[in-house]
Structure formats: C-alpha cells, structure tokens
Amino acid sequence: MGQDCISEIYFEKDRILRGIVSGKGMVYREILSICRDHDIFSRGLIQTRELDQSVAYGRQYSMILEHERIPFISYPHEWSSEMLKAAALLQIDLDLALREYGYALKDSHPWNVLFYYDKPVFVDFSSIIPVREFKEQDWLGSFSRNWVRKIWSCLKLPSKYFYENYRRMFRPYFLLPLYLMNLRNQRKARHLLFARTLNTTDQTIRPGEVFGMFFPFFLSWEFFKALRLLRGQQGEMQFLKALRKEISSLKASRFKSRYTPYYDQKGENFDVDQPGPWKEKQRSVQEILTHYKPRTVLDVACNTGWFALLAARLGCDVVAFDIDEECVNLLFERIRGKHMRILPLVIDFLHPTPDVYAWPNPGEGQDPVLFALEKRLQCDLVLALGIVHHLCLGEGKPFGAILEPLNKLSLKTLVIEFIPPEDSLIQKERSFFKAYQKAPHSFGWYTLENLKSEIRKYFLDAEEKPSHPEGRKLLVCHKNR
C-alpha cells in the first residue's frame, strides 16, 4: 500500500485501486468527469474509473478508483534521453489541458510517470488539484532561506506557489537533466537522476552541476521566464508554453555511436517482416519464440532492438535494454507512435537498479522507493544474445556472474548465445575485448562445455540451436523448478 494526504493506493494482484480520503470525493468526481468528457485521458493521464464501492481493505473512503495497470515499472534514470524529453512534454501538455478547467498538477516530477511501452503516462491521479488550492500545499509554503527566495516568499503573488513547484520539481528533475543531455553528458544526467531520486536524499540536481561557472546565465534566463508570472494564472499558462518551447528545442540525443550500425556492419539489418534473407540466428530465435509462445520477453543487450521487434511482431510483450544510449534512442524512435508493445530502456547489466529506500531512515518493513531490476522486469523468456563474450572476454567476468542475474530475470526460459574466442568478429575487434587481449592464455575456461556446466546450476540441461556465423551456438535453457 502507498499513500499521500489525499489518497491511498492498494495493489491487488493485477488491479491498482486508489481510495480517496473523506472530504475529497466531490473534487475527484468532478476531475474524473472533466477528464472523461474532455478527452484528457488520451493526452497521457492514466486511464481511471470509479468503482461502485467505498470500502477497501476495511477502510472507508469518499470514493474508490481503479487505474489501468502499466505492465512494467521503469525509472527516469533508465529512460533514454528522448524518453525523458517525451515525459517532460507530457507533463506540460497535461498541465496546460487541465488548467483550461481550473485544475493543475501539484507534483511535476518524473517519478509520477511510467512508460506504457513507447507512451509516457502520468500515473498519480491525486496530484491533480484545483488551481486555487496550490497555496494550501504545505510543502510549497516552506520557502528556502536564500535571501532571493525570502523576498520572493514575501510577495503577494499567487503564482509564487506555482513557481515554487516548478523550482523544486520540474526544473531539477526534468529541465536540468535534459540540458545535461543537450550538452552530450548523458552519463552524468543519468547518474544524478538516480543519486537524487525523490525521497531518497535531501539533495536535488542543481544548476551549478549542469552549467558550472556559467550557471548565472541560466539563472538570468530563469528570471526573465519568471516575469511572466506577474500576470497571474494567464502568466502561468504563458510560462508553461515557453517552457514547452524551451524543452522542445533541446537536442537530447545524437543518434550515433559505435554500436548503432552493428546490424549493418554484420550484414544482418533485415526487414523483420521479410524472413527470406535471414541468417540462421534469426531463424532459430523465431522458431524458439514460435514454439514456446512466451507472453513476455526480455531482450538483454538489445542493441537497436531487432530481436525485440521480432518478438513483438509475434505477439509478445517486450522489454529491451542496452547500455548504449543511442541504440535505445533509435529503438524508441522506431517504435514511437506505432503501438508496438516494446519498452526500451538504458540499463547497465553489470550495475542494475537495486532496492533503494527512503531517506533518512527507511524503517523496518518499509517498501523501497525504487525496486530492484529483477523485481520489475522478470519475463517468461529472456534473450541474452551477443552479451556473454563482451562480459567474459571484455570485462573478465566468469559465467556465473552472468547467469545468476539472468536466472533471476527469467521465469521460464533463457536463450543465451555462445561466441567462441576464435570468432572472426572477436579477432577483428580485439580492442572491444580488453581482458582477453591482455591475457588470452588465461581464458582456457571460456568454452561451450564450461558454459553448459554453469547453466546446469540454474536451469535444466541446455538445448543447442544453430546461430550465425558457424561456430556460434544458441542455448535454450529451461527453468529448473
């Protein structure tokens, strides 16, 4: 169960229920009616309906709502730069739409957004409040002690609460990371989003961390933006429109890395719908997916997502992740608006998201603020193609260090590829495999038979399938239960 001052959330198998506390039922019935009658849900608000009951788990509420369930939970530091940008624009557009009817979003941060595959969705329904109630939010009433903020707090301007919400929520967690990405520092932006996750620390992302010695210029620009707020609610609308234009102008991605042309370089950039020229590897994976019919598929180290696209075409719900930012951006742009059931993410397989608890004292029995990767992205079938040789020969990791997390992510089946060290790609690109290049004679353990032996610790005996080129093997591993 999760809760705030307005509502309490209950998770019941595949259902998500929200109980609205006493005294707020009339407001949220009106909000629900407005969202339904004016098509607000189609703009990215979580699909919501009222249940014909007022009691849940023995507690009495003004009303009980049921929300659509998002298949997979992901976090802002796992989104590609284009996904973060899409989530930011969603919040602005949703806020603008709600303000037409006298309502607004009070918590404008990215942890209120989940991705329904390629579509960002705002999930915190009780974050919608009447505009007139902004000044009643306790956390907005406590302005910082900085002398500029102190003067600002004394001004009799209703819009100061709107700006305080923007300053504490939207600016540090949306705008500043997007500026970092615009400056081609995606890694730092992703690190800060994780390290400053809301409610896990008392720190936020600051302008100085993004702009360095040039941050006064950013603050000057912020000052001129804030002048619009002198016009009250009309100025707030102008501020949001200007903010939307600012974010739209930021180039969050480069769409090029040394891994984005991977399939072209291998001569395997085939049309997913045209199997005629496919290589043995593509045919084997299609046969496996067709035979086992998994409901969910996880594509680990997906590159630009060829096999994720194949799985989605075959009717699977797919999560695809890679460490390469631009590969994931390309996949996101490829599926965007096409209603394909693929969630693309930027994740380092060796350093996935762990359980992260509230700051400063998590308290015994408390749920994490962030849930570990294996609790959120478990799938019926896991594809681990083209990753083992990179982690073993490149990073020096043993088979066990790879199979243990794959075992946690796999509910039923693992498909893993073995590429021998004499493979032409490894020999041509030795700089990609630093551990092997440094001491090739110390990798006598890196054999297909040793991999099979390690697999038996987690799965039933692996079934071999052909891959491409010759010498590579796919191993289909079944869960040992």
Secondary structure as GFF3:
##gff-version 3
##sequence-region A 1 481
A	DSSP	beta_strand	2	3	.	.	.	ID=ss1
A	DSSP	beta_strand	7	12	.	.	.	ID=ss2
A	DSSP	beta_strand	15	20	.	.	.	ID=ss3
A	DSSP	alpha_helix	25	37	.	.	.	ID=ss4
A	DSSP	three_ten_helix	41	43	.	.	.	ID=ss5
A	DSSP	beta_strand	48	50	.	.	.	ID=ss6
A	DSSP	beta_strand	55	56	.	.	.	ID=ss7
A	DSSP	beta_strand	59	60	.	.	.	ID=ss8
A	DSSP	beta_strand	63	67	.	.	.	ID=ss9
A	DSSP	three_ten_helix	76	78	.	.	.	ID=ss10
A	DSSP	alpha_helix	81	99	.	.	.	ID=ss11
A	DSSP	beta_strand	103	105	.	.	.	ID=ss12
A	DSSP	three_ten_helix	110	112	.	.	.	ID=ss13
A	DSSP	beta_strand	113	116	.	.	.	ID=ss14
A	DSSP	beta_strand	119	122	.	.	.	ID=ss15
A	DSSP	three_ten_helix	125	127	.	.	.	ID=ss16
A	DSSP	beta_strand	128	130	.	.	.	ID=ss17
A	DSSP	three_ten_helix	131	136	.	.	.	ID=ss18
A	DSSP	alpha_helix	138	141	.	.	.	ID=ss19
A	DSSP	alpha_helix	147	154	.	.	.	ID=ss20
A	DSSP	alpha_helix	159	165	.	.	.	ID=ss21
A	DSSP	pi_helix	166	175	.	.	.	ID=ss22
A	DSSP	alpha_helix	176	182	.	.	.	ID=ss23
A	DSSP	alpha_helix	186	195	.	.	.	ID=ss24
A	DSSP	alpha_helix	207	211	.	.	.	ID=ss25
A	DSSP	three_ten_helix	212	214	.	.	.	ID=ss26
A	DSSP	alpha_helix	215	226	.	.	.	ID=ss27
A	DSSP	three_ten_helix	227	231	.	.	.	ID=ss28
A	DSSP	alpha_helix	232	249	.	.	.	ID=ss29
A	DSSP	alpha_helix	262	265	.	.	.	ID=ss30
A	DSSP	alpha_helix	280	292	.	.	.	ID=ss31
A	DSSP	beta_strand	296	300	.	.	.	ID=ss32
A	DSSP	alpha_helix	306	313	.	.	.	ID=ss33
A	DSSP	beta_strand	317	322	.	.	.	ID=ss34
A	DSSP	alpha_helix	325	335	.	.	.	ID=ss35
A	DSSP	beta_strand	342	346	.	.	.	ID=ss36
A	DSSP	alpha_helix	373	376	.	.	.	ID=ss37
A	DSSP	beta_strand	379	384	.	.	.	ID=ss38
A	DSSP	alpha_helix	388	389	.	.	.	ID=ss39
A	DSSP	pi_helix	390	394	.	.	.	ID=ss40
A	DSSP	alpha_helix	399	409	.	.	.	ID=ss41
A	DSSP	beta_strand	410	418	.	.	.	ID=ss42
A	DSSP	alpha_helix	424	428	.	.	.	ID=ss43
A	DSSP	three_ten_helix	430	432	.	.	.	ID=ss44
A	DSSP	alpha_helix	434	438	.	.	.	ID=ss45
A	DSSP	three_ten_helix	440	442	.	.	.	ID=ss46
A	DSSP	alpha_helix	448	455	.	.	.	ID=ss47
A	DSSP	beta_strand	463	466	.	.	.	ID=ss48
A	DSSP	beta_strand	473	478	.	.	.	ID=ss49
###
